[in-house]
Amino acid sequence: MPNKMIYKDYLMVKTNIYIFLFNVVFFVAYRFFMSRKAKLRPYKFDKFLPIHIVILFAISFTILLLNFDYIKAEYFDHNYLALEGTSKSALLLREKIVLMVPFPAFILSVYYVKKAKKKNTNYYIIILFSLLFLILLLAIKNPLTEKRNALGPIYLTIIFFLVPRLLNTNFKSLVFLFFAMVIIFPTISLITHSGYSLEQLRKKPELLLYQLKNHGVSNTFTTLNYDAFINFSATIEQVERDGFSYGRQLSGGVFFFVPRKIWKDKPISTGEYIGQYLEREYKEKGKRSFNNLSNPLVSEGYINFGIVGIILFAIGLAYFLFIMSVWINSLDPLKIAAGFYASMHMIFFLRGDFTNGYAFLIASFAVILLIPKVYFMLFRTALKKQTRNAE
């Protein structure tokens, strides 16, 4: 198999049975939660929003300047070379929080343009800033350099806000995502995983033709990009030999923010854990240059608590997506953005592993919801203080 393990009939049968159980429990739980009525909280239009947008643009542009060398390295060096010597925590902070600041700012600018009652000077100024934010996003989170776990959610959320009718139903979203997974992602993967930088591809476009000829789009489906099913099989096999983790693997993901210097025996991600198991058991079949594999959510539930874990994780996922549905239907533009982003992030999150998917999701919520809310709170506090001093 692509992950080097040996095919076994009984493992394939057990894997399918467990996935079937997860899907049935999730479906029943999701329908139950969605049957509940959720009250939508009112959202007050902020009269200072144009000022906020200008300030956020200044912050975003400053971020671009401070990280210019890093961003330039992603364009002119190969993606992975640009990350050499960078710790995971530093990478998470920079890629998923700092460089994501223009994203919620863009959402707020689009919201202002759509909600503006009069086409006055502010209206046209914010349209200009919306375009500038979009340019910043294209420069910082370029589709040809950004990692796929963020690329889809970012640009699909942008499309949803700009042209909501393209993705405003389950059927439209399903068709779009199917097309993206079968055509767009494999094509972009040829570039991002080619071993060539964008500068090399620009100078020698024939390198891309070489990739298409020798690797092809269809070959992507037999690579480790689509290894979630077989890695669940590997997890089942590993559990049969070593037993359940009883929450240890889950704890490492939930408390991802605790440094290993403090938590000495902090567990590694489940994807890496299963990768090491495969290296030990099947090393004679060929050793990979890495062992950090995917590990789907159903597998995370199983390695922690067995069948009970599969059921609990399915119910937890159903409730989470119910909350995201409430956010998408709310009146708060940032909650709408966070809810839709999370829905698109599910492709990465469900494929796993849990530690990376959860950490990236929490980081995205921080930059979309927490940072703007904290900024608005500080702005209101400063304004009230200035008003009191004036009196």
C-alpha positions as CSV (number, residue, x, y, z in Angstrom):
1,M,0.0,0.0,0.0
2,P,1.1,3.7,-0.4
3,N,2.1,3.8,3.3
4,K,4.2,0.6,2.9
5,M,1.9,-1.6,5.0
6,I,0.9,-5.0,3.6
7,Y,-2.7,-5.4,2.4
8,K,-4.9,-7.6,4.7
9,D,-8.5,-8.5,3.9
10,Y,-9.7,-8.5,7.5
11,L,-8.3,-5.0,8.1
12,M,-10.1,-3.6,5.0
13,V,-13.4,-5.1,6.3
14,K,-12.9,-3.7,9.9
15,T,-11.9,-0.3,8.5
16,N,-15.1,-0.1,6.4
17,I,-17.3,-1.2,9.3
18,Y,-15.8,1.4,11.6
19,I,-16.2,4.2,9.0
20,F,-19.8,3.1,8.4
21,L,-20.5,3.3,12.2
22,F,-18.9,6.7,12.4
23,N,-21.0,8.0,9.5
24,V,-24.3,6.6,10.8
25,V,-23.8,8.0,14.3
26,F,-22.7,11.4,12.8
27,F,-25.7,11.6,10.6
28,V,-28.2,10.8,13.4
29,A,-26.5,13.2,15.8
30,Y,-26.3,16.0,13.2
31,R,-30.0,15.7,12.3
32,F,-30.9,15.8,16.0
33,F,-28.8,18.9,16.7
34,M,-30.1,20.7,13.5
35,S,-33.7,20.1,14.6
36,R,-33.1,22.4,17.6
37,K,-33.9,26.1,17.1
38,A,-31.1,28.5,17.6
39,K,-31.7,32.2,18.5
40,L,-29.8,34.7,16.4
41,R,-28.2,37.5,18.4
42,P,-28.6,41.0,17.0
43,Y,-25.5,42.6,15.5
44,K,-25.0,46.4,15.6
45,F,-23.4,48.1,12.6
46,D,-20.3,49.9,13.9
47,K,-20.3,53.5,12.7
48,F,-16.5,53.6,13.1
49,L,-16.0,50.6,10.8
50,P,-14.4,52.7,8.0
51,I,-11.8,53.9,10.5
52,H,-11.2,50.4,11.7
53,I,-10.7,49.2,8.1
54,V,-8.1,51.9,7.4
55,I,-6.2,51.1,10.7
56,L,-6.3,47.3,9.9
57,F,-4.9,48.0,6.4
58,A,-2.0,49.9,7.9
59,I,-1.4,47.0,10.3
60,S,-1.7,44.5,7.4
61,F,0.7,46.5,5.2
62,T,3.2,46.7,8.1
63,I,3.0,42.9,8.5
64,L,3.8,42.6,4.8
65,L,6.9,44.7,5.1
66,L,8.1,43.0,8.2
67,N,7.7,39.6,6.6
68,F,8.8,40.6,3.1
69,D,11.9,38.5,3.1
70,Y,10.0,35.4,4.2
71,I,7.3,35.9,1.6
72,K,9.9,36.5,-1.1
73,A,11.7,33.3,-0.1
74,E,8.4,31.3,-0.7
75,Y,8.3,32.7,-4.3
76,F,11.9,32.4,-5.3
77,D,12.9,29.3,-3.3
78,H,11.1,26.0,-3.0
79,N,8.3,26.2,-0.4
80,Y,9.9,23.7,1.9
81,L,13.3,25.4,1.7
82,A,11.8,28.6,3.0
83,L,10.7,26.8,6.2
84,E,14.1,25.3,7.1
85,G,15.1,26.0,10.6
86,T,11.6,27.2,11.6
87,S,10.0,25.6,14.7
88,K,6.4,24.4,14.5
89,S,5.1,26.9,17.0
90,A,6.9,29.8,15.2
91,L,5.5,28.6,11.9
92,L,1.9,28.3,13.3
93,L,2.2,31.8,14.8
94,R,3.5,33.4,11.5
95,E,1.5,31.4,8.9
96,K,-1.8,31.0,10.6
97,I,-2.1,34.1,12.7
98,V,0.2,37.0,11.7
99,L,0.0,36.6,8.0
100,M,-3.8,35.9,8.2
101,V,-4.6,39.4,9.6
102,P,-5.6,40.9,6.2
103,F,-8.2,38.1,5.8
104,P,-10.7,39.3,8.5
105,A,-10.0,42.9,7.5
106,F,-11.0,42.0,4.0
107,I,-14.2,40.4,5.3
108,L,-15.1,43.5,7.2
109,S,-14.5,45.8,4.2
110,V,-16.7,43.6,2.0
111,Y,-19.4,43.6,4.8
112,Y,-19.3,47.5,5.0
113,V,-19.7,47.8,1.2
114,K,-22.7,45.5,1.2
115,K,-24.4,47.1,4.1
116,A,-23.7,50.7,3.3
117,K,-27.0,52.6,2.7
118,K,-25.5,55.5,0.9
119,K,-22.8,55.5,-1.8
120,N,-20.8,58.4,-0.3
121,T,-17.1,59.0,-0.1
122,N,-16.6,56.4,2.5
123,Y,-18.3,53.8,0.3
124,Y,-15.9,54.3,-2.6
125,I,-12.9,54.5,-0.3
126,I,-13.7,51.2,1.4
127,I,-14.2,49.6,-2.1
128,L,-10.6,50.7,-2.8
129,F,-9.4,49.2,0.5
130,S,-11.3,46.0,-0.3
131,L,-9.3,45.7,-3.5
132,L,-6.1,46.5,-1.7
133,F,-6.8,43.8,1.0
134,L,-7.5,41.3,-1.8
135,I,-4.1,42.2,-3.4
136,L,-2.4,41.7,-0.1
137,L,-4.0,38.3,0.4
138,L,-3.0,37.2,-3.1
139,A,0.6,38.3,-2.3
140,I,0.8,36.8,1.1
141,K,-1.4,33.7,0.7
142,N,-0.7,33.1,-3.0
143,P,-2.5,30.0,-4.4
144,L,0.8,28.7,-5.8
145,T,2.8,29.0,-2.6
146,E,0.3,28.6,0.2
147,K,-0.2,25.2,1.8
148,R,-3.4,23.4,0.8
149,N,-4.8,23.2,4.4
150,A,-5.3,27.0,4.3
151,L,-5.6,27.7,0.6
152,G,-9.1,26.2,0.2
153,P,-10.8,27.7,3.2
154,I,-9.3,31.2,2.6
155,Y,-10.3,31.5,-1.0
156,L,-13.6,29.6,-0.8
157,T,-14.6,32.0,2.1
158,I,-13.7,34.9,-0.1
159,I,-15.8,33.6,-3.0
160,F,-18.7,33.0,-0.5
161,F,-18.6,36.6,0.6
162,L,-18.1,38.1,-2.8
163,V,-20.6,35.9,-4.7
164,P,-22.6,34.0,-2.1
165,R,-25.0,32.4,-4.6
166,L,-22.1,30.2,-5.9
167,L,-21.8,28.3,-2.6
168,N,-25.0,29.0,-0.7
169,T,-26.5,25.5,-0.9
170,N,-25.1,22.1,0.1
171,F,-25.4,20.8,-3.5
172,K,-23.4,23.8,-5.0
173,S,-20.7,23.3,-2.3
174,L,-20.5,19.6,-3.0
175,V,-20.2,20.0,-6.7
176,F,-17.6,22.7,-6.3
177,L,-15.5,20.8,-3.8
178,F,-15.7,17.6,-5.9
179,F,-14.4,19.5,-8.9
180,A,-11.7,21.1,-6.7
181,M,-10.5,17.8,-5.2
182,V,-10.5,15.9,-8.5
183,I,-9.1,18.6,-10.8
184,I,-7.9,21.8,-9.1
185,F,-6.0,20.3,-6.1
186,P,-4.1,17.6,-8.1
187,T,-3.1,20.2,-10.7
188,I,-1.8,22.7,-8.1
189,S,-0.2,19.8,-6.2
190,L,2.0,19.2,-9.3
191,I,3.4,22.7,-8.8
192,T,3.7,22.8,-5.0
193,H,5.2,19.3,-4.8
194,S,7.3,19.5,-8.0
195,G,10.6,20.4,-6.2
196,Y,10.8,23.6,-8.3
197,S,10.4,27.2,-7.2
198,L,8.0,29.6,-8.9
199,E,11.1,31.4,-10.2
200,Q,12.4,28.2,-11.8
201,L,9.0,27.4,-13.4
202,R,8.8,31.0,-14.7
203,K,12.2,30.7,-16.4
204,K,11.6,27.2,-17.7
205,P,7.8,26.5,-18.2
206,E,8.8,23.2,-19.8
207,L,9.4,21.9,-16.3
208,L,5.7,22.0,-15.6
209,L,5.0,20.2,-18.9
210,Y,7.6,17.6,-17.7
211,Q,5.6,17.2,-14.4
212,L,2.3,16.8,-16.3
213,K,3.9,14.2,-18.7
214,N,5.8,12.1,-16.2
215,H,3.6,12.4,-13.1
216,G,0.2,13.5,-14.4
217,V,-2.9,14.7,-12.5
218,S,-4.4,11.2,-12.1
219,N,-1.2,9.8,-10.4
220,T,-1.9,12.1,-7.4
221,F,-4.7,9.8,-6.3
222,T,-2.3,6.9,-5.6
223,T,0.1,9.1,-3.5
224,L,0.1,9.8,0.2
225,N,-2.2,12.8,-0.4
226,Y,-5.0,10.3,-0.4
227,D,-3.9,7.9,2.3
228,A,-6.4,8.5,5.1
229,F,-8.3,5.2,4.6
230,I,-5.2,3.0,4.7
231,N,-3.7,4.9,7.6
232,F,-6.9,4.1,9.6
233,S,-6.2,0.5,8.8
234,A,-2.7,0.9,10.1
235,T,-4.1,2.4,13.3
236,I,-6.4,-0.6,13.8
237,E,-3.4,-2.9,13.3
238,Q,-1.3,-0.9,15.7
239,V,-4.0,-0.9,18.4
240,E,-4.3,-4.7,18.1
241,R,-0.6,-5.0,18.9
242,D,-0.1,-2.2,21.5
243,G,-3.5,-1.3,22.8
244,F,-5.5,1.9,23.1
245,S,-4.0,5.2,24.2
246,Y,-6.9,6.0,26.5
247,G,-6.9,9.8,25.8
248,R,-3.1,10.3,25.7
249,Q,-3.1,11.0,21.9
250,L,-6.1,13.3,22.3
251,S,-4.5,15.3,25.1
252,G,-1.5,16.1,22.9
253,G,-3.8,17.6,20.3
254,V,-6.1,19.5,22.6
255,F,-3.2,21.0,24.5
256,F,-1.0,21.6,21.4
257,F,0.0,25.1,22.7
258,V,1.9,23.7,25.7
259,P,5.6,23.7,24.8
260,R,7.6,20.4,25.0
261,K,10.0,22.2,27.3
262,I,7.3,22.3,29.9
263,W,5.5,19.0,29.0
264,K,8.5,16.7,28.7
265,D,6.6,13.6,27.7
266,K,4.0,15.4,25.5
267,P,2.7,12.8,22.9
268,I,3.6,13.3,19.3
269,S,0.7,13.7,16.8
270,T,-1.1,10.5,15.9
271,G,-0.1,10.8,12.3
272,E,3.6,10.8,13.3
273,Y,2.9,8.0,15.9
274,I,1.4,5.7,13.3
275,G,4.2,6.7,10.8
276,Q,6.8,5.5,13.3
277,Y,4.9,2.3,13.8
278,L,4.9,1.7,10.0
279,E,8.6,2.4,9.8
280,R,9.3,-0.2,12.6
281,E,7.0,-2.9,11.2
282,Y,7.6,-2.5,7.5
283,K,11.1,-1.0,7.3
284,E,12.3,-3.8,5.0
285,K,9.8,-2.6,2.4
286,G,11.4,0.8,2.1
287,K,11.8,3.7,4.4
288,R,10.2,7.1,3.8
289,S,11.9,10.5,4.1
290,F,9.2,11.5,6.6
291,N,6.8,9.8,9.0
292,N,4.2,12.5,9.7
293,L,1.2,10.9,7.9
294,S,-2.5,11.8,7.9
295,N,-4.8,10.1,10.4
296,P,-8.6,10.7,10.0
297,L,-10.9,11.8,12.8
298,V,-12.5,8.3,13.0
299,S,-9.1,6.8,13.5
300,E,-8.3,9.4,16.2
301,G,-11.4,8.3,18.1
302,Y,-10.5,4.6,17.7
303,I,-6.9,4.9,18.9
304,N,-8.0,6.8,22.0
305,F,-11.1,4.9,23.2
306,G,-11.9,2.2,20.6
307,I,-15.5,1.9,19.3
308,V,-16.7,4.2,22.1
309,G,-14.2,6.8,20.8
310,I,-15.6,6.5,17.3
311,I,-19.1,7.2,18.6
312,L,-18.1,10.1,20.8
313,F,-16.0,11.7,18.1
314,A,-18.9,11.4,15.6
315,I,-21.3,13.1,18.1
316,G,-18.7,15.8,18.9
317,L,-18.2,16.5,15.2
318,A,-21.9,16.7,14.6
319,Y,-22.3,19.2,17.5
320,F,-19.4,21.3,16.3
321,L,-20.8,21.6,12.7
322,F,-24.2,22.5,14.2
323,I,-22.6,25.4,16.0
324,M,-20.8,26.4,12.7
325,S,-24.2,26.3,11.0
326,V,-25.6,28.7,13.6
327,W,-22.6,31.0,13.0
328,I,-23.0,31.0,9.2
329,N,-26.7,32.0,9.6
330,S,-25.8,34.7,12.2
331,L,-25.7,38.5,11.5
332,D,-22.0,38.9,12.6
333,P,-19.8,39.0,9.5
334,L,-16.8,37.6,11.4
335,K,-18.8,34.7,12.8
336,I,-20.1,34.0,9.3
337,A,-16.6,34.0,8.0
338,A,-15.3,31.7,10.9
339,G,-18.2,29.3,10.4
340,F,-17.8,29.0,6.6
341,Y,-14.0,28.8,7.0
342,A,-14.4,26.0,9.5
343,S,-16.7,24.1,7.2
344,M,-14.2,24.2,4.3
345,H,-11.4,23.4,6.8
346,M,-13.2,20.1,7.5
347,I,-11.5,18.5,4.4
348,F,-8.2,18.9,6.1
349,F,-9.5,18.3,9.6
350,L,-11.3,15.1,8.8
351,R,-8.3,13.8,6.9
352,G,-6.2,14.5,10.0
353,D,-4.3,14.2,12.0
354,F,-6.2,15.8,14.9
355,T,-3.3,17.7,16.4
356,N,-2.5,19.7,13.2
357,G,-6.1,20.1,12.1
358,Y,-7.2,21.3,15.6
359,A,-4.2,23.7,16.0
360,F,-4.8,25.3,12.6
361,L,-8.5,25.7,13.3
362,I,-8.0,27.3,16.7
363,A,-5.4,29.6,15.2
364,S,-7.8,30.6,12.4
365,F,-10.6,31.3,15.0
366,A,-8.1,33.5,16.9
367,V,-7.3,35.6,13.9
368,I,-10.8,35.8,12.5
369,L,-12.7,36.3,15.8
370,L,-10.5,37.0,18.8
371,I,-8.0,39.5,17.4
372,P,-10.6,41.8,15.8
373,K,-12.9,41.6,18.8
374,V,-10.0,42.5,21.1
375,Y,-9.0,45.4,18.8
376,F,-12.6,46.7,18.8
377,M,-12.8,46.5,22.6
378,L,-9.5,48.4,23.0
379,F,-10.7,51.0,20.5
380,R,-14.0,51.5,22.4
381,T,-12.1,51.7,25.7
382,A,-9.7,54.3,24.3
383,L,-12.6,56.3,22.8
384,K,-14.5,56.3,26.1
385,K,-11.4,57.4,28.0
386,Q,-10.8,60.2,25.5
387,T,-14.5,61.3,25.8
388,R,-14.2,61.4,29.6
389,N,-11.0,63.5,29.4
390,A,-12.7,65.9,27.1
391,E,-15.5,66.4,29.5
